[in-house]
Amino acid sequence: MINSLKYLDYTATIRYSSEDEVFFGKVIGLNDLITFEGTSVAELKQAFKEAIDDYLETCKSLDKSPDKTYKGIFNVRVSSGLHKKAAMLASQHHITLNDFVKTALVYAVKHENDISAELADKE
């Protein structure tokens, strides 16, 4: 299960610190690190909204884009066995390994709930 909050077009991951007895969050996909916290869910949600609103206002005043830029290029490290299997499957389907990986990513994004459940089982 992914613990997250959404507000406007922004998402934050949520955790709980039993030591501090506080919920805390981190906004993902931004150019800067934005965190917030609360001792209740309602307080956490309010702090998240305030953090986003403040950040957007600051970015506007600085004429800065708040959203992280994604270039569409990244390295993926996998085991040599997985690399071989993926390359073999790509060849069998007459596509490049790059196209095979793109297809796998599109599939994973379209099946986000299934993938999230599977990842949660591994935690």
C-alpha positions in Angstrom: 0.0 0.0 0.0 1.4 3.4 -1.0 0.8 6.0 1.7 0.4 9.3 -0.2 -1.6 12.5 -0.4 -2.6 14.4 -3.5 -3.3 18.1 -3.8 -3.7 20.0 -7.1 -1.2 18.1 -9.4 1.2 17.3 -6.5 1.8 14.1 -4.6 3.5 13.5 -1.3 4.7 10.3 0.3 3.6 9.9 3.9 5.3 8.1 6.8 4.8 7.9 10.6 7.4 8.3 13.2 6.5 6.3 16.3 9.5 7.9 18.1 8.2 11.4 17.5 4.6 10.5 17.3 4.1 12.5 14.2 3.1 12.0 10.6 5.5 13.5 8.0 5.5 13.9 4.3 7.7 14.7 1.4 6.4 16.2 -1.9 7.8 14.3 -4.9 8.4 15.6 -8.4 9.5 19.1 -7.5 12.8 21.1 -8.1 13.2 21.6 -4.3 12.7 19.5 -1.2 9.4 20.3 0.4 8.4 18.5 3.7 5.6 18.9 6.2 4.3 17.2 9.3 1.3 16.9 11.6 0.2 15.0 14.7 -3.2 14.0 13.1 -4.3 13.2 9.6 -6.3 16.4 9.4 -3.3 18.4 10.6 -1.0 16.6 8.1 -3.4 17.3 5.2 -3.6 21.0 6.1 0.2 21.2 6.4 0.6 19.6 3.0 -1.8 22.0 1.3 -0.1 25.0 3.0 3.3 23.7 1.9 2.2 23.4 -1.7 0.5 26.8 -1.7 3.5 28.5 -0.2 5.9 26.8 -2.6 3.9 27.7 -5.6 3.7 31.3 -4.5 7.4 31.4 -3.9 8.1 29.9 -7.3 5.8 32.5 -8.9 7.5 35.4 -7.2 10.9 34.0 -8.3 9.6 33.3 -11.9 10.7 29.7 -11.4 9.1 26.5 -12.5 8.1 24.4 -9.5 8.0 21.0 -11.3 11.0 18.9 -11.8 12.0 18.4 -15.4 12.2 14.8 -16.7 14.4 14.4 -19.8 13.2 10.9 -20.6 16.6 9.4 -20.2 17.8 7.3 -17.2 20.0 4.3 -16.4 18.5 1.1 -15.1 20.7 -1.4 -13.2 19.5 -5.0 -13.3 21.1 -8.4 -12.8 22.9 -9.8 -15.8 20.3 -12.7 -15.9 17.4 -10.2 -16.1 19.3 -8.2 -18.7 19.8 -11.3 -20.8 16.2 -12.4 -20.6 14.9 -9.0 -21.5 17.3 -8.8 -24.5 16.2 -12.2 -25.7 12.5 -11.4 -25.4 13.0 -8.1 -27.2 14.9 -9.9 -30.0 12.2 -12.5 -30.3 9.6 -9.7 -30.8 11.9 -7.8 -33.3 12.2 -4.7 -31.1 15.0 -3.0 -29.4 15.7 -3.5 -25.7 14.9 0.2 -25.2 11.4 -0.3 -26.8 11.0 -3.5 -24.6 11.7 -1.5 -21.5 9.4 1.3 -22.6 6.6 -1.2 -23.1 7.2 -2.7 -19.6 7.1 0.8 -18.1 3.8 1.7 -19.9 2.4 -1.6 -18.7 3.4 -1.0 -15.1 2.0 2.5 -15.1 -1.3 1.3 -16.6 -1.5 -1.4 -13.9 -0.4 0.8 -11.0 -2.7 -0.8 -8.5 -1.6 -4.3 -9.3 2.1 -3.3 -9.2 1.6 -1.3 -5.9 0.0 -4.4 -4.3 2.8 -6.6 -5.4 5.4 -4.2 -4.1 3.6 -3.9 -0.8 3.7 -7.7 -0.4 7.5 -7.6 -0.7 7.9 -5.0 2.1 
